[in-house]
Structure formats: C-alpha cells, structure tokens
Amino acid sequence: MSLSAKAIYDLTGLVAVVTGGGTGIGLMISYGLAANGAKVYITGRRLEVLQKAADVWDRGTGAIIPLQMDATNKTSIRAARDHIEQKEGRLHILVNNAGQVGPTSPFLNDLSAPEHQSAETLGRALFDNESFEGWADLYTINTFSIFFVSTAFVGLLAKGTKEKEASGYTSSIINTTSISGVIKVAQNHFCYNSAKGAASHLTKLLSTEFALKGIPVRVNAIAPGVYASEMTFDTITPEQVDKIGMGVHPVPAKRAGTAQEMAGTAVYLASLAGCYTNGQEIVIDGGYVAVNPSIG
C-alpha cells in the first residue's frame, strides 16, 4: 500500500458537483478537486459566471464543467441531478457550498450608536431592522439547500461508492459552513450565524442518519474563517482581516486563508485519505475559534 501523496489524494476518475462553484470558496474547492484529477460540475444560478470559471481552467488532469442550477429550487435541483445521472451514471463528491450574506445590524457592535441607549432601544432597533422574509431567504440558501441538494444526489453518491468499493473508497458530501456558526458572537448578523449553526448541525444529522440506515455516503463540513469571496473582498489585506472577522480577539495568524488551504482540506475529505472521517466539521480559520468564544 502506497502512502505517497499522489496515491492517497488522487481524485482521478471521480465525479464531483460543487454548488456555488463559480466564485470564491466554491471556486477554490472546484479548482482543487480538478487539479487532482476530478471531473467537476460547478453549479450556480449565473451561467455566465460558471462559464468564465470553466474557460480559464487549464491546470491538472481533471475538468471544470458549468451546470446551471438553483440550489433553492427543487425543480432545478432535480433537473441537475437527472443531467448528472444521464451523463455520468454516478457521483463521488458533492460540495454544498452555495450561500450568501443576509440581514445585518451594523449598529450592533458600535456601542456609541444611539441604538445602545438602553435595552429597549437596542431591542427595538434589532426588531425593526430585520424581517421574517429576510431571515427565511437566507436560511433557504445557507441551510435548507443542503438538505434538498444532498437528498436529491445521495442515490448517485451511493452508486459512486459501489463503483469504488474494491479500493475502500466511499463517496462524500462536504458542506461549507463557517466559523460564524461555531462562535458565540453575532458579528453584526444574527441571521447568518444562526443559519450556519443550523448547517453545522444538519451536517451531523445527515451523517448519522445515513450511517444508521446503511447508506455508504460520508457527510462532513468545512468551517472557513476569513477568506476572499463575494461575501467579503476579492483580496483581503492583513489590515482587513479583523474588520471582517469582528471577533473579540484578533485572528492569531494575522492573515486571511489561502486557496491552497481551502482546496487542501476539501481534497482530503474527498479522497482516500479522508474515507475514515465522517460527521466532522473541520475549522480552518488561522486560530480564530481558539481565541474567541465558541460552541463546544
């Protein structure tokens, strides 16, 4: 048995779907999977963004293929699932990465703001500033989509495991959560943080229920810290890191995360190296959670 990096991290012949795969963290993961041999379908609502990401790919042995899909629409999810079944017949890697920011309360951490005159003024400001509709929309993309996309594709993922069972490989679902769902400060956005916390728990629910039902598909999560994305900035300077993180204490690494760190974590979970890992959430955050109030 070879323990070389090529042997244990090689994804040649594997088929992947990455939701929200055309930009930011999703693109980092997509390129990482393809660079190690996977055939990667990147999905999203904006086909032109997906096509651009595919057009510039020229590295590695894998492929990047755009596939339009709205991860919040069951008809669209079903159509994408049927397309993958027709083209590939099975799936090995599903990355639930689609997400966005939502309702924010910028005054929350500004203790000099008039909203902080009393408990009454703060409570009223938070109540008036946000809406049930805004919360529902954000939960739909950041949390609900994980359930519906995962259940739509789990049959194809089980077929992917069966195809590779001789090698000991098992297909996997990788959910992009966030340190915002792990820490106990709101960072000006209660909705986003609680939705990501729900996504973290949903990861564990799916992992456990699949295992108890004998479904051979692993489910894990990656919880990024500060990374460049459409939610933050295209590039992040060291001076911007703590403004984005909004922690009680600064990020010990004093920088944003890199594409190599993000892709490397996803490749580990998707490869033979990660096949004994199930139901886990891997935090990659430069030490942010280590120095800030967190769950667990």
C-alpha positions, 0 to 999 in steps of 0.5 A, spaced: 500 500 500 502 506 497 502 512 502 505 517 497 501 523 496 499 522 489 496 515 491 492 517 497 489 524 494 488 522 487 481 524 485 482 521 478 476 518 475 471 521 480 465 525 479 464 531 483 458 537 483 460 543 487 454 548 488 456 555 488 462 553 484 463 559 480 466 564 485 470 564 491 470 558 496 466 554 491 471 556 486 477 554 490 474 547 492 472 546 484 479 548 482 482 543 487 478 537 486 480 538 478 487 539 479 487 532 482 484 529 477 476 530 478 471 531 473 467 537 476 460 540 475 460 547 478 453 549 479 450 556 480 444 560 478 449 565 473 451 561 467 455 566 465 459 566 471 460 558 471 462 559 464 468 564 465 470 559 471 470 553 466 474 557 460 480 559 464 481 552 467 487 549 464 491 546 470 491 538 472 488 532 469 481 533 471 475 538 468 471 544 470 464 543 467 458 549 468 451 546 470 446 551 471 442 550 477 438 553 483 440 550 489 433 553 492 429 550 487 427 543 487 425 543 480 432 545 478 435 541 483 432 535 480 433 537 473 441 537 475 441 531 478 437 527 472 443 531 467 448 528 472 445 521 472 444 521 464 451 523 463 455 520 468 451 514 471 454 516 478 457 521 483 463 521 488 463 528 491 458 533 492 460 540 495 454 544 498 457 550 498 452 555 495 450 561 500 450 568 501 450 574 506 443 576 509 440 581 514 445 585 518 445 590 524 451 594 523 449 598 529 450 592 533 457 592 535 458 600 535 456 601 542 456 609 541 450 608 536 444 611 539 441 604 538 445 602 545 441 607 549 438 602 553 435 595 552 429 597 549 432 601 544 437 596 542 431 591 542 427 595 538 432 597 533 434 589 532 426 588 531 425 593 526 431 592 522 430 585 520 424 581 517 421 574 517 422 574 509 429 576 510 431 571 515 427 565 511 431 567 504 437 566 507 436 560 511 433 557 504 440 558 501 445 557 507 441 551 510 435 548 507 439 547 500 443 542 503 438 538 505 434 538 498 441 538 494 444 532 498 437 528 498 436 529 491 444 526 489 445 521 495 442 515 490 448 517 485 453 518 491 451 511 493 452 508 486 459 512 486 461 508 492 459 501 489 463 503 483 469 504 488 468 499 493 474 494 491 479 500 493 475 502 500 473 508 497 466 511 499 463 517 496 462 524 500 458 530 501 462 536 504 458 542 506 461 549 507 459 552 513 463 557 517 466 559 523 460 564 524 456 558 526 461 555 531 462 562 535 458 565 540 458 572 537 453 575 532 458 579 528 453 584 526 448 578 523 444 574 527 441 571 521 447 568 518 450 565 524 444 562 526 443 559 519 450 556 519 449 553 526 443 550 523 448 547 517 453 545 522 448 541 525 444 538 519 451 536 517 451 531 523 444 529 522 445 527 515 451 523 517 448 519 522 442 518 519 445 515 513 450 511 517 444 508 521 440 506 515 446 503 511 447 508 506 455 508 504 455 516 503 460 520 508 457 527 510 462 532 513 463 540 513 468 545 512 468 551 517 472 557 513 474 563 517 476 569 513 477 568 506 476 572 499 469 571 496 463 575 494 461 575 501 467 579 503 473 582 498 476 579 492 483 580 496 483 581 503 489 585 506 492 583 513 489 590 515 482 587 513 482 581 516 479 583 523 474 588 520 471 582 517 472 577 522 469 582 528 471 577 533 473 579 540 480 577 539 484 578 533 485 572 528 492 569 531 495 568 524 494 575 522 492 573 515 486 571 511 486 563 508 489 561 502 486 557 496 491 552 497 488 551 504 481 551 502 482 546 496 487 542 501 482 540 506 476 539 501 481 534 497 482 530 503 475 529 505 474 527 498 479 522 497 482 516 500 485 519 505 479 522 508 474 515 507 475 514 515 472 521 517 465 522 517 460 527 521 466 532 522 466 539 521 473 541 520 475 549 522 480 552 518 480 559 520 488 561 522 486 560 530 480 564 530 475 559 534 481 558 539 481 565 541 474 567 541 468 564 544 465 558 541 460 552 541 463 546 544 
